[in-house]
Amino acid sequence: MDRWAIALSGLCLVHCLSTAVFVALASAAGGALFDPLIHEVGLAVAIVFGVIAVGRGAYRHGYMMPVAISSLGIGAMAGALSLPHGEMETIYTMIGVGLLALGHDLNRRAFR
């Protein structure tokens, strides 16, 4: 019984310390991660990589469906960059990222 009690006390201590450390790290990182500039730069980089990867794939395999789907996703992502930072920007970004990911998957499958 004492071993179980000691183990439980140790687990409680680990839980309390790790929770405090996690909350401190999350609050410090949260300020940086919610900065609109990070989203804008990240979306711009994703658009560039998407254009290069899907364009190169279409050139190599000649299948245009990945280009069509990816273009719709890239357009939604580019449109999200023009919106003020808020809820609608997030929705358009998620739709665009999902469509671009689908285009990348179709591009990958076209090589099979």
Secondary structure, DSSP 8 states (H G I E B T S, - for coil): -HHHHHHHHHHHHHHHHHHHHHHHHHHHHHHHHT-HHHHHHHHHHHHHHHHHHHHHHHHHH---HHHHHHHHHHHHHHHHHHS-SSHHHHHHHHHHHHHHHHHHHHHHHHT-
